[in-house]
Amino acid sequence: MKNNSFPEIIFWHKCCNKKKTTLLTRPSIINTKHITIDVQNILKKVELNGDSALKSLTLQFDHTEIKQFRVTHTTIKQAQNKISKKFKEEIKIAKKNITVFHQAQKIPAINVTTSPGVLCQQITLPLNAVGLYIPGKSAPLVSTVLMLAVPALIAGCKRTIICSPPPIADEILYAAYLCNIKEIYQIGGVQAIAAMGFGTESIAKVNKIFGPGNAWVTEAKKQISQKINGPTIDLLAGPSELIIIADNKANPKFIAADLLSQAEHGHDSQVILLTPSIELAKKVKKEIKKQILNLSRNKIIKKSLVNSSLIITSDLKECISISNQYGPEHLIIQTQYPRSLINFITNVGSIFLGDWSPESAGDYASGTNHILPTYGCTLTNSGLSLIDFQKRITIQQLSKEGLLNLAPTIQTLAKAEGLTAHEHAVTLRTTIFKENNEN
């Protein structure tokens, strides 16, 4: 039985296969039948009744009576005056770093002659309308505004809107202002997803919805993306997760701090230390007990640590194998030569190398995006990037000679598939080409 407050130290080689599976099993995502039904009902209300449904649902869930959903320009401007100079300076640094990294992700146009007279191209265009959901209330995610709005801005999305529960924090309004987002709505929860997905009298629908949220918001994104003509979504984010691989040279204070930083996201977060060093694990456990006392969210952290473990392995190779099996959202490598392990890592959302690369840096200001796949989805999915706000279009242009040279191949394959109209579209042209040449 795990200790109710702190992760236990476990020797991997002493665990049976069932125990190993249990240790790497993520906490259950809350997705009960009543959540599914509740979300269905809320989506239906907004789809049928628009703004009136939004107002009643906001009063019901946020205990706020809203007369106008869109935040006025005056309110956004006033929010700037309420923000400290220090905050403004630091958020600009974070925005600059995120901008630099995402600008580097621009895909150059492709122009390739695949065979003589056959030109193939690929161009990239921005999505027309995107909706960004920003959680608020107890933890207004200012950093998420930057992570979503900056790539949308760089991509050149024609319309970008933000929805966030009322009252929207001044910091969120200021971050949106920095990213040139003027369309902001004080609406949260499932009803916000519905408004962006269906559109209402006040809020025009979008083509794609981005952003994290609780179990209800996640279920809403899932359901609305399955609707005919519904919007697409970025990803279905689960609880936060972190694995740290460390050797005996690592700093136990740093490791404990990093484990605690991710554990504070929620009671269903999961953090795991993998190390061949029992001495290090003992020091980390001691540090966790010490550091947790001074943290404001220690009650949440204690619940999260019930899902977490300090695992002793035979060597670093086994650490890597376990991490790849789990496929964590975040992976911190605190070893003597961390970069030497990168080529062996196959499943992960984002990697942090060395003692001086806390996961917190990626959450806020290093430049990479903190919207990452969770719950084992790193086996096939990537974290959010500029490309998620764009679409790629292919172009081809064949000369007469190019089509004539390629015609036998097209005709043969079309005939094999029984698609005679495809074959005819080519044969017609080659016949006319030959007739013109003969004349």
Contacts in CASP RR format, 6 or more apart in sequence:
PFRMAT RR
TARGET T0000
AUTHOR 0000-0000-0000
METHOD contacts of the structure
MODEL  1
MKNNSFPEIIFWHKCCNKKKTTLLTRPSIINTKHITIDVQNILKKVELNG
DSALKSLTLQFDHTEIKQFRVTHTTIKQAQNKISKKFKEEIKIAKKNITV
FHQAQKIPAINVTTSPGVLCQQITLPLNAVGLYIPGKSAPLVSTVLMLAV
PALIAGCKRTIICSPPPIADEILYAAYLCNIKEIYQIGGVQAIAAMGFGT
ESIAKVNKIFGPGNAWVTEAKKQISQKINGPTIDLLAGPSELIIIADNKA
NPKFIAADLLSQAEHGHDSQVILLTPSIELAKKVKKEIKKQILNLSRNKI
IKKSLVNSSLIITSDLKECISISNQYGPEHLIIQTQYPRSLINFITNVGS
IFLGDWSPESAGDYASGTNHILPTYGCTLTNSGLSLIDFQKRITIQQLSK
EGLLNLAPTIQTLAKAEGLTAHEHAVTLRTTIFKENNEN
2 8 0 8 1.000
2 306 0 8 1.000
2 309 0 8 1.000
4 302 0 8 1.000
4 306 0 8 1.000
5 289 0 8 1.000
5 302 0 8 1.000
5 305 0 8 1.000
6 285 0 8 1.000
6 288 0 8 1.000
6 289 0 8 1.000
6 302 0 8 1.000
6 305 0 8 1.000
7 259 0 8 1.000
7 271 0 8 1.000
7 273 0 8 1.000
7 285 0 8 1.000
7 288 0 8 1.000
7 305 0 8 1.000
7 308 0 8 1.000
7 309 0 8 1.000
7 310 0 8 1.000
8 309 0 8 1.000
8 310 0 8 1.000
9 278 0 8 1.000
9 281 0 8 1.000
9 282 0 8 1.000
9 285 0 8 1.000
9 309 0 8 1.000
9 310 0 8 1.000
9 311 0 8 1.000
9 312 0 8 1.000
10 23 0 8 1.000
10 309 0 8 1.000
10 310 0 8 1.000
10 311 0 8 1.000
10 312 0 8 1.000
11 311 0 8 1.000
11 312 0 8 1.000
12 20 0 8 1.000
12 311 0 8 1.000
12 312 0 8 1.000
12 313 0 8 1.000
12 314 0 8 1.000
12 318 0 8 1.000
12 322 0 8 1.000
13 313 0 8 1.000
13 314 0 8 1.000
15 23 0 8 1.000
23 272 0 8 1.000
23 309 0 8 1.000
23 311 0 8 1.000
24 272 0 8 1.000
24 322 0 8 1.000
24 325 0 8 1.000
24 326 0 8 1.000
26 239 0 8 1.000
26 241 0 8 1.000
26 270 0 8 1.000
26 307 0 8 1.000
26 375 0 8 1.000
26 376 0 8 1.000
27 239 0 8 1.000
27 268 0 8 1.000
27 269 0 8 1.000
27 270 0 8 1.000
27 307 0 8 1.000
28 268 0 8 1.000
29 215 0 8 1.000
29 218 0 8 1.000
29 238 0 8 1.000
29 239 0 8 1.000
29 268 0 8 1.000
29 375 0 8 1.000
30 215 0 8 1.000
30 268 0 8 1.000
31 215 0 8 1.000
31 219 0 8 1.000
35 215 0 8 1.000
35 216 0 8 1.000
35 219 0 8 1.000
36 219 0 8 1.000
36 223 0 8 1.000
38 190 0 8 1.000
38 216 0 8 1.000
39 190 0 8 1.000
39 216 0 8 1.000
39 219 0 8 1.000
39 220 0 8 1.000
39 223 0 8 1.000
40 223 0 8 1.000
42 57 0 8 1.000
42 190 0 8 1.000
42 191 0 8 1.000
42 194 0 8 1.000
42 220 0 8 1.000
43 190 0 8 1.000
43 193 0 8 1.000
43 194 0 8 1.000
43 198 0 8 1.000
43 220 0 8 1.000
43 223 0 8 1.000
43 224 0 8 1.000
45 53 0 8 1.000
45 57 0 8 1.000
45 194 0 8 1.000
46 53 0 8 1.000
46 54 0 8 1.000
46 57 0 8 1.000
46 191 0 8 1.000
46 194 0 8 1.000
46 195 0 8 1.000
46 198 0 8 1.000
46 200 0 8 1.000
47 194 0 8 1.000
47 198 0 8 1.000
50 195 0 8 1.000
50 198 0 8 1.000
50 199 0 8 1.000
50 200 0 8 1.000
50 201 0 8 1.000
51 69 0 8 1.000
51 200 0 8 1.000
51 201 0 8 1.000
51 202 0 8 1.000
53 191 0 8 1.000
53 200 0 8 1.000
54 66 0 8 1.000
54 69 0 8 1.000
54 187 0 8 1.000
54 191 0 8 1.000
54 195 0 8 1.000
54 200 0 8 1.000
54 202 0 8 1.000
55 65 0 8 1.000
55 66 0 8 1.000
57 190 0 8 1.000
57 191 0 8 1.000
58 64 0 8 1.000
58 65 0 8 1.000
58 66 0 8 1.000
58 166 0 8 1.000
58 187 0 8 1.000
58 188 0 8 1.000
58 191 0 8 1.000
59 65 0 8 1.000
59 66 0 8 1.000
61 188 0 8 1.000
61 189 0 8 1.000
61 191 0 8 1.000
62 165 0 8 1.000
62 166 0 8 1.000
62 188 0 8 1.000
64 166 0 8 1.000
64 167 0 8 1.000
64 186 0 8 1.000
66 166 0 8 1.000
66 186 0 8 1.000
66 187 0 8 1.000
68 202 0 8 1.000
69 185 0 8 1.000
69 186 0 8 1.000
69 187 0 8 1.000
69 195 0 8 1.000
69 202 0 8 1.000
69 203 0 8 1.000
70 183 0 8 1.000
70 184 0 8 1.000
70 185 0 8 1.000
70 202 0 8 1.000
70 203 0 8 1.000
71 168 0 8 1.000
71 173 0 8 1.000
71 184 0 8 1.000
71 185 0 8 1.000
71 186 0 8 1.000
73 182 0 8 1.000
75 173 0 8 1.000
76 173 0 8 1.000
76 176 0 8 1.000
76 177 0 8 1.000
76 182 0 8 1.000
76 184 0 8 1.000
79 170 0 8 1.000
79 173 0 8 1.000
79 174 0 8 1.000
79 177 0 8 1.000
80 173 0 8 1.000
80 174 0 8 1.000
80 177 0 8 1.000
82 170 0 8 1.000
83 170 0 8 1.000
83 171 0 8 1.000
83 174 0 8 1.000
87 171 0 8 1.000
87 174 0 8 1.000
88 174 0 8 1.000
90 365 0 8 1.000
91 142 0 8 1.000
91 146 0 8 1.000
91 171 0 8 1.000
91 174 0 8 1.000
91 175 0 8 1.000
91 178 0 8 1.000
92 178 0 8 1.000
93 365 0 8 1.000
94 143 0 8 1.000
94 146 0 8 1.000
94 364 0 8 1.000
94 365 0 8 1.000
94 367 0 8 1.000
95 146 0 8 1.000
95 150 0 8 1.000
95 175 0 8 1.000
95 178 0 8 1.000
95 179 0 8 1.000
97 365 0 8 1.000
97 366 0 8 1.000
97 367 0 8 1.000
98 146 0 8 1.000
98 147 0 8 1.000
98 150 0 8 1.000
98 365 0 8 1.000
98 367 0 8 1.000
98 369 0 8 1.000
99 150 0 8 1.000
99 154 0 8 1.000
100 367 0 8 1.000
101 366 0 8 1.000
101 367 0 8 1.000
101 368 0 8 1.000
102 150 0 8 1.000
102 151 0 8 1.000
102 154 0 8 1.000
102 367 0 8 1.000
102 369 0 8 1.000
102 385 0 8 1.000
102 386 0 8 1.000
103 154 0 8 1.000
103 386 0 8 1.000
105 151 0 8 1.000
105 385 0 8 1.000
105 386 0 8 1.000
105 387 0 8 1.000
106 124 0 8 1.000
106 154 0 8 1.000
106 386 0 8 1.000
107 124 0 8 1.000
107 387 0 8 1.000
107 390 0 8 1.000
107 392 0 8 1.000
109 121 0 8 1.000
109 122 0 8 1.000
109 123 0 8 1.000
109 124 0 8 1.000
110 120 0 8 1.000
110 121 0 8 1.000
110 122 0 8 1.000
111 119 0 8 1.000
111 120 0 8 1.000
111 121 0 8 1.000
112 119 0 8 1.000
112 120 0 8 1.000
112 121 0 8 1.000
113 119 0 8 1.000
113 120 0 8 1.000
114 120 0 8 1.000
115 402 0 8 1.000
115 405 0 8 1.000
115 406 0 8 1.000
116 401 0 8 1.000
116 402 0 8 1.000
116 405 0 8 1.000
117 398 0 8 1.000
117 399 0 8 1.000
117 401 0 8 1.000
117 402 0 8 1.000
117 405 0 8 1.000
118 396 0 8 1.000
118 398 0 8 1.000
118 399 0 8 1.000
118 402 0 8 1.000
118 405 0 8 1.000
118 406 0 8 1.000
119 396 0 8 1.000
119 397 0 8 1.000
119 398 0 8 1.000
120 394 0 8 1.000
120 395 0 8 1.000
120 396 0 8 1.000
121 394 0 8 1.000
121 395 0 8 1.000
121 396 0 8 1.000
121 397 0 8 1.000
122 392 0 8 1.000
122 393 0 8 1.000
122 394 0 8 1.000
122 395 0 8 1.000
123 392 0 8 1.000
123 393 0 8 1.000
123 395 0 8 1.000
124 390 0 8 1.000
124 391 0 8 1.000
124 392 0 8 1.000
124 393 0 8 1.000
125 390 0 8 1.000
125 391 0 8 1.000
125 392 0 8 1.000
125 393 0 8 1.000
126 155 0 8 1.000
126 156 0 8 1.000
126 157 0 8 1.000
126 158 0 8 1.000
126 389 0 8 1.000
126 390 0 8 1.000
126 391 0 8 1.000
127 155 0 8 1.000
127 157 0 8 1.000
127 207 0 8 1.000
127 208 0 8 1.000
127 389 0 8 1.000
127 390 0 8 1.000
127 391 0 8 1.000
128 157 0 8 1.000
128 158 0 8 1.000
128 159 0 8 1.000
128 207 0 8 1.000
129 157 0 8 1.000
129 158 0 8 1.000
129 159 0 8 1.000
129 160 0 8 1.000
129 161 0 8 1.000
129 204 0 8 1.000
129 205 0 8 1.000
129 206 0 8 1.000
129 207 0 8 1.000
129 208 0 8 1.000
130 152 0 8 1.000
130 157 0 8 1.000
130 159 0 8 1.000
130 160 0 8 1.000
130 161 0 8 1.000
130 206 0 8 1.000
130 207 0 8 1.000
130 208 0 8 1.000
130 209 0 8 1.000
130 210 0 8 1.000
130 389 0 8 1.000
131 160 0 8 1.000
131 161 0 8 1.000
131 162 0 8 1.000
131 163 0 8 1.000
131 196 0 8 1.000
131 206 0 8 1.000
131 208 0 8 1.000
131 209 0 8 1.000
131 210 0 8 1.000
132 145 0 8 1.000
132 148 0 8 1.000
132 149 0 8 1.000
132 152 0 8 1.000
132 160 0 8 1.000
132 161 0 8 1.000
132 162 0 8 1.000
132 163 0 8 1.000
132 181 0 8 1.000
132 210 0 8 1.000
132 211 0 8 1.000
133 162 0 8 1.000
133 163 0 8 1.000
133 164 0 8 1.000
133 188 0 8 1.000
133 189 0 8 1.000
133 192 0 8 1.000
133 193 0 8 1.000
133 196 0 8 1.000
133 209 0 8 1.000
133 210 0 8 1.000
133 211 0 8 1.000
133 212 0 8 1.000
133 213 0 8 1.000
133 217 0 8 1.000
134 140 0 8 1.000
134 141 0 8 1.000
134 144 0 8 1.000
134 145 0 8 1.000
134 148 0 8 1.000
134 162 0 8 1.000
134 163 0 8 1.000
134 164 0 8 1.000
134 172 0 8 1.000
134 211 0 8 1.000
135 141 0 8 1.000
135 144 0 8 1.000
135 164 0 8 1.000
135 165 0 8 1.000
135 212 0 8 1.000
135 213 0 8 1.000
135 214 0 8 1.000
135 217 0 8 1.000
136 164 0 8 1.000
136 165 0 8 1.000
136 168 0 8 1.000
136 169 0 8 1.000
136 172 0 8 1.000
137 165 0 8 1.000
140 164 0 8 1.000
140 168 0 8 1.000
140 169 0 8 1.000
140 171 0 8 1.000
140 172 0 8 1.000
141 172 0 8 1.000
141 212 0 8 1.000
142 169 0 8 1.000
142 171 0 8 1.000
142 172 0 8 1.000
142 175 0 8 1.000
143 363 0 8 1.000
143 364 0 8 1.000
143 370 0 8 1.000
144 211 0 8 1.000
144 212 0 8 1.000
144 370 0 8 1.000
144 371 0 8 1.000
145 162 0 8 1.000
145 172 0 8 1.000
145 175 0 8 1.000
145 176 0 8 1.000
145 179 0 8 1.000
146 175 0 8 1.000
146 178 0 8 1.000
146 179 0 8 1.000
147 369 0 8 1.000
147 370 0 8 1.000
147 371 0 8 1.000
147 384 0 8 1.000
148 210 0 8 1.000
148 211 0 8 1.000
148 371 0 8 1.000
148 384 0 8 1.000
149 160 0 8 1.000
149 162 0 8 1.000
149 175 0 8 1.000
149 176 0 8 1.000
149 179 0 8 1.000
149 181 0 8 1.000
150 179 0 8 1.000
151 369 0 8 1.000
151 384 0 8 1.000
151 385 0 8 1.000
151 386 0 8 1.000
151 388 0 8 1.000
151 389 0 8 1.000
152 160 0 8 1.000
152 179 0 8 1.000
152 210 0 8 1.000
152 389 0 8 1.000
153 160 0 8 1.000
153 179 0 8 1.000
153 180 0 8 1.000
154 386 0 8 1.000
154 389 0 8 1.000
155 386 0 8 1.000
155 389 0 8 1.000
155 390 0 8 1.000
156 389 0 8 1.000
157 389 0 8 1.000
159 183 0 8 1.000
159 204 0 8 1.000
159 206 0 8 1.000
160 181 0 8 1.000
160 183 0 8 1.000
161 181 0 8 1.000
161 183 0 8 1.000
161 184 0 8 1.000
161 185 0 8 1.000
161 196 0 8 1.000
161 203 0 8 1.000
161 206 0 8 1.000
162 172 0 8 1.000
162 176 0 8 1.000
162 181 0 8 1.000
162 183 0 8 1.000
162 184 0 8 1.000
162 185 0 8 1.000
163 184 0 8 1.000
163 185 0 8 1.000
163 187 0 8 1.000
163 188 0 8 1.000
163 192 0 8 1.000
163 195 0 8 1.000
163 196 0 8 1.000
163 203 0 8 1.000
164 172 0 8 1.000
164 184 0 8 1.000
164 185 0 8 1.000
164 186 0 8 1.000
164 187 0 8 1.000
164 188 0 8 1.000
164 192 0 8 1.000
165 186 0 8 1.000
165 187 0 8 1.000
165 188 0 8 1.000
165 189 0 8 1.000
165 192 0 8 1.000
166 186 0 8 1.000
166 187 0 8 1.000
166 188 0 8 1.000
167 186 0 8 1.000
168 184 0 8 1.000
168 186 0 8 1.000
173 184 0 8 1.000
176 184 0 8 1.000
185 192 0 8 1.000
185 195 0 8 1.000
185 202 0 8 1.000
185 203 0 8 1.000
187 195 0 8 1.000
187 203 0 8 1.000
189 213 0 8 1.000
189 214 0 8 1.000
189 216 0 8 1.000
189 217 0 8 1.000
189 220 0 8 1.000
190 216 0 8 1.000
190 217 0 8 1.000
190 219 0 8 1.000
190 220 0 8 1.000
192 217 0 8 1.000
193 209 0 8 1.000
193 217 0 8 1.000
193 220 0 8 1.000
193 221 0 8 1.000
193 224 0 8 1.000
194 220 0 8 1.000
194 224 0 8 1.000
195 203 0 8 1.000
196 203 0 8 1.000
196 205 0 8 1.000
196 206 0 8 1.000
196 209 0 8 1.000
196 231 0 8 1.000
197 205 0 8 1.000
197 206 0 8 1.000
197 209 0 8 1.000
197 224 0 8 1.000
197 230 0 8 1.000
197 231 0 8 1.000
198 205 0 8 1.000
198 224 0 8 1.000
199 205 0 8 1.000
205 231 0 8 1.000
206 231 0 8 1.000
207 231 0 8 1.000
207 232 0 8 1.000
208 231 0 8 1.000
208 232 0 8 1.000
208 233 0 8 1.000
208 234 0 8 1.000
208 389 0 8 1.000
209 221 0 8 1.000
209 224 0 8 1.000
209 225 0 8 1.000
209 231 0 8 1.000
209 232 0 8 1.000
209 233 0 8 1.000
209 234 0 8 1.000
210 233 0 8 1.000
210 234 0 8 1.000
210 371 0 8 1.000
210 384 0 8 1.000
210 388 0 8 1.000
211 234 0 8 1.000
211 237 0 8 1.000
211 371 0 8 1.000
212 237 0 8 1.000
212 371 0 8 1.000
213 237 0 8 1.000
218 236 0 8 1.000
218 237 0 8 1.000
218 238 0 8 1.000
221 233 0 8 1.000
221 236 0 8 1.000
222 233 0 8 1.000
222 236 0 8 1.000
224 230 0 8 1.000
224 231 0 8 1.000
224 233 0 8 1.000
225 231 0 8 1.000
225 232 0 8 1.000
225 233 0 8 1.000
234 371 0 8 1.000
234 384 0 8 1.000
234 388 0 8 1.000
235 371 0 8 1.000
235 373 0 8 1.000
235 377 0 8 1.000
235 381 0 8 1.000
235 383 0 8 1.000
235 384 0 8 1.000
236 377 0 8 1.000
237 371 0 8 1.000
237 372 0 8 1.000
237 373 0 8 1.000
237 374 0 8 1.000
238 374 0 8 1.000
238 375 0 8 1.000
239 265 0 8 1.000
239 266 0 8 1.000
239 268 0 8 1.000
239 269 0 8 1.000
239 270 0 8 1.000
239 374 0 8 1.000
239 375 0 8 1.000
240 262 0 8 1.000
240 265 0 8 1.000
240 266 0 8 1.000
240 269 0 8 1.000
240 270 0 8 1.000
240 329 0 8 1.000
240 330 0 8 1.000
240 374 0 8 1.000
241 262 0 8 1.000
241 269 0 8 1.000
241 270 0 8 1.000
241 271 0 8 1.000
241 328 0 8 1.000
241 329 0 8 1.000
241 330 0 8 1.000
241 374 0 8 1.000
241 375 0 8 1.000
242 258 0 8 1.000
242 259 0 8 1.000
242 262 0 8 1.000
242 269 0 8 1.000
242 270 0 8 1.000
242 271 0 8 1.000
242 272 0 8 1.000
242 328 0 8 1.000
242 329 0 8 1.000
242 330 0 8 1.000
242 331 0 8 1.000
242 332 0 8 1.000
242 359 0 8 1.000
243 271 0 8 1.000
243 272 0 8 1.000
243 273 0 8 1.000
243 274 0 8 1.000
243 323 0 8 1.000
243 326 0 8 1.000
243 327 0 8 1.000
243 328 0 8 1.000
243 330 0 8 1.000
243 331 0 8 1.000
243 332 0 8 1.000
244 255 0 8 1.000
244 258 0 8 1.000
244 259 0 8 1.000
244 271 0 8 1.000
244 272 0 8 1.000
244 273 0 8 1.000
244 274 0 8 1.000
244 275 0 8 1.000
244 331 0 8 1.000
244 332 0 8 1.000
244 333 0 8 1.000
244 334 0 8 1.000
245 274 0 8 1.000
245 275 0 8 1.000
245 316 0 8 1.000
245 319 0 8 1.000
245 320 0 8 1.000
245 323 0 8 1.000
245 331 0 8 1.000
245 332 0 8 1.000
245 333 0 8 1.000
245 334 0 8 1.000
245 335 0 8 1.000
245 341 0 8 1.000
246 255 0 8 1.000
246 273 0 8 1.000
246 274 0 8 1.000
246 275 0 8 1.000
246 277 0 8 1.000
246 280 0 8 1.000
246 333 0 8 1.000
246 334 0 8 1.000
246 335 0 8 1.000
247 275 0 8 1.000
247 276 0 8 1.000
247 277 0 8 1.000
247 280 0 8 1.000
247 316 0 8 1.000
247 334 0 8 1.000
247 335 0 8 1.000
247 336 0 8 1.000
248 275 0 8 1.000
248 276 0 8 1.000
248 277 0 8 1.000
248 279 0 8 1.000
248 280 0 8 1.000
249 335 0 8 1.000
249 336 0 8 1.000
250 275 0 8 1.000
250 280 0 8 1.000
250 334 0 8 1.000
250 335 0 8 1.000
250 355 0 8 1.000
251 334 0 8 1.000
251 355 0 8 1.000
252 280 0 8 1.000
252 283 0 8 1.000
252 284 0 8 1.000
252 286 0 8 1.000
252 287 0 8 1.000
253 287 0 8 1.000
253 291 0 8 1.000
254 334 0 8 1.000
254 355 0 8 1.000
254 358 0 8 1.000
255 273 0 8 1.000
255 280 0 8 1.000
255 284 0 8 1.000
255 287 0 8 1.000
255 334 0 8 1.000
256 284 0 8 1.000
256 287 0 8 1.000
256 288 0 8 1.000
256 290 0 8 1.000
256 291 0 8 1.000
257 287 0 8 1.000
257 291 0 8 1.000
257 358 0 8 1.000
258 332 0 8 1.000
258 358 0 8 1.000
258 359 0 8 1.000
258 360 0 8 1.000
259 271 0 8 1.000
259 273 0 8 1.000
259 284 0 8 1.000
259 288 0 8 1.000
259 308 0 8 1.000
260 288 0 8 1.000
260 291 0 8 1.000
260 292 0 8 1.000
260 295 0 8 1.000
260 301 0 8 1.000
261 358 0 8 1.000
261 359 0 8 1.000
261 360 0 8 1.000
262 269 0 8 1.000
262 271 0 8 1.000
262 330 0 8 1.000
262 359 0 8 1.000
263 269 0 8 1.000
263 271 0 8 1.000
263 300 0 8 1.000
263 301 0 8 1.000
263 304 0 8 1.000
263 305 0 8 1.000
263 308 0 8 1.000
264 295 0 8 1.000
264 297 0 8 1.000
264 300 0 8 1.000
264 301 0 8 1.000
264 304 0 8 1.000
265 300 0 8 1.000
265 304 0 8 1.000
266 300 0 8 1.000
266 303 0 8 1.000
266 304 0 8 1.000
267 300 0 8 1.000
267 303 0 8 1.000
267 304 0 8 1.000
268 304 0 8 1.000
268 307 0 8 1.000
269 304 0 8 1.000
269 307 0 8 1.000
270 304 0 8 1.000
270 307 0 8 1.000
270 308 0 8 1.000
271 304 0 8 1.000
271 305 0 8 1.000
271 308 0 8 1.000
272 308 0 8 1.000
272 309 0 8 1.000
272 310 0 8 1.000
272 311 0 8 1.000
272 326 0 8 1.000
272 328 0 8 1.000
273 281 0 8 1.000
273 284 0 8 1.000
273 309 0 8 1.000
273 310 0 8 1.000
273 311 0 8 1.000
274 311 0 8 1.000
274 313 0 8 1.000
274 318 0 8 1.000
274 319 0 8 1.000
274 322 0 8 1.000
274 323 0 8 1.000
275 281 0 8 1.000
275 310 0 8 1.000
275 311 0 8 1.000
275 312 0 8 1.000
275 313 0 8 1.000
275 319 0 8 1.000
276 312 0 8 1.000
276 313 0 8 1.000
276 314 0 8 1.000
276 315 0 8 1.000
276 316 0 8 1.000
276 318 0 8 1.000
276 319 0 8 1.000
277 312 0 8 1.000
278 312 0 8 1.000
281 310 0 8 1.000
281 312 0 8 1.000
284 310 0 8 1.000
285 310 0 8 1.000
288 305 0 8 1.000
292 298 0 8 1.000
292 301 0 8 1.000
292 302 0 8 1.000
295 301 0 8 1.000
311 322 0 8 1.000
313 319 0 8 1.000
313 322 0 8 1.000
316 335 0 8 1.000
316 341 0 8 1.000
317 344 0 8 1.000
320 341 0 8 1.000
320 344 0 8 1.000
320 345 0 8 1.000
323 331 0 8 1.000
323 345 0 8 1.000
323 347 0 8 1.000
323 348 0 8 1.000
324 344 0 8 1.000
324 345 0 8 1.000
324 346 0 8 1.000
324 347 0 8 1.000
325 347 0 8 1.000
326 347 0 8 1.000
326 376 0 8 1.000
327 347 0 8 1.000
327 348 0 8 1.000
327 349 0 8 1.000
327 376 0 8 1.000
327 378 0 8 1.000
327 379 0 8 1.000
328 347 0 8 1.000
328 348 0 8 1.000
328 349 0 8 1.000
328 378 0 8 1.000
329 348 0 8 1.000
329 349 0 8 1.000
329 350 0 8 1.000
329 372 0 8 1.000
329 373 0 8 1.000
329 374 0 8 1.000
329 378 0 8 1.000
330 348 0 8 1.000
330 349 0 8 1.000
330 350 0 8 1.000
330 352 0 8 1.000
330 359 0 8 1.000
330 372 0 8 1.000
331 345 0 8 1.000
331 348 0 8 1.000
331 349 0 8 1.000
331 350 0 8 1.000
331 351 0 8 1.000
331 352 0 8 1.000
332 351 0 8 1.000
332 352 0 8 1.000
332 354 0 8 1.000
332 357 0 8 1.000
332 358 0 8 1.000
332 359 0 8 1.000
333 341 0 8 1.000
333 342 0 8 1.000
333 351 0 8 1.000
333 352 0 8 1.000
333 353 0 8 1.000
333 354 0 8 1.000
334 354 0 8 1.000
334 355 0 8 1.000
335 341 0 8 1.000
335 354 0 8 1.000
338 353 0 8 1.000
338 354 0 8 1.000
339 353 0 8 1.000
342 351 0 8 1.000
342 353 0 8 1.000
345 351 0 8 1.000
347 376 0 8 1.000
347 378 0 8 1.000
347 379 0 8 1.000
348 378 0 8 1.000
349 372 0 8 1.000
349 373 0 8 1.000
349 378 0 8 1.000
349 382 0 8 1.000
349 383 0 8 1.000
350 362 0 8 1.000
350 368 0 8 1.000
350 370 0 8 1.000
350 372 0 8 1.000
350 383 0 8 1.000
352 358 0 8 1.000
352 359 0 8 1.000
352 361 0 8 1.000
352 362 0 8 1.000
362 368 0 8 1.000
362 370 0 8 1.000
363 370 0 8 1.000
364 370 0 8 1.000
369 383 0 8 1.000
369 384 0 8 1.000
369 385 0 8 1.000
371 383 0 8 1.000
371 384 0 8 1.000
372 378 0 8 1.000
372 383 0 8 1.000
372 384 0 8 1.000
373 381 0 8 1.000
373 382 0 8 1.000
373 383 0 8 1.000
398 406 0 8 1.000
400 433 0 8 1.000
403 426 0 8 1.000
403 429 0 8 1.000
403 430 0 8 1.000
403 433 0 8 1.000
404 430 0 8 1.000
404 433 0 8 1.000
407 426 0 8 1.000
407 427 0 8 1.000
407 429 0 8 1.000
407 430 0 8 1.000
410 422 0 8 1.000
410 423 0 8 1.000
410 426 0 8 1.000
411 423 0 8 1.000
411 426 0 8 1.000
411 427 0 8 1.000
414 420 0 8 1.000
414 422 0 8 1.000
414 423 0 8 1.000
414 426 0 8 1.000
415 423 0 8 1.000
END
